[in-house]
C-alpha cells in the first residue's frame, strides 16, 4: 500500500464502550484512522484536536446529548462542515427528522448493520 495515501479520519462518540471498540476495530480493518470519545463533552475536545473527516455520533449520552453536540459542531466555523452520521437507538420518524434538521448528514438507527454504516461513510466521502 502507498504510505502517502491519507487514511480518512473518523471520530466515534458514544458512551457504549463495547460498541465503540467493535466499530473502531471494524473501521481500522478497512483502512480508516479512528479516534473515539465516550461522551459528548469529550467528543467535542477530540474533534477539535483530530479534525476528522466524519463523525459518528450517538444521541443518548449521560453528559451531553448528541443533538447538543451536533448543534455545537454546526455553530463552530472550524467544525460546521464536518459530516456527521447519527448512530442511535432513537429511531422514531420524529427523531430522524429532527436529527436531519439539526444538520446530520445521515441517520442510522441501532441496531445497525456494518454494511449500512460503511455505505453511508463511503457515500459521504465521495461528496
Helices and strands as residue ranges (DSSP letters): E 9-13, H 17-28, E 33-37, H 40-50, E 54-57, H 66-75, E 83-88, H 93-102, E 106-109, H 114-126
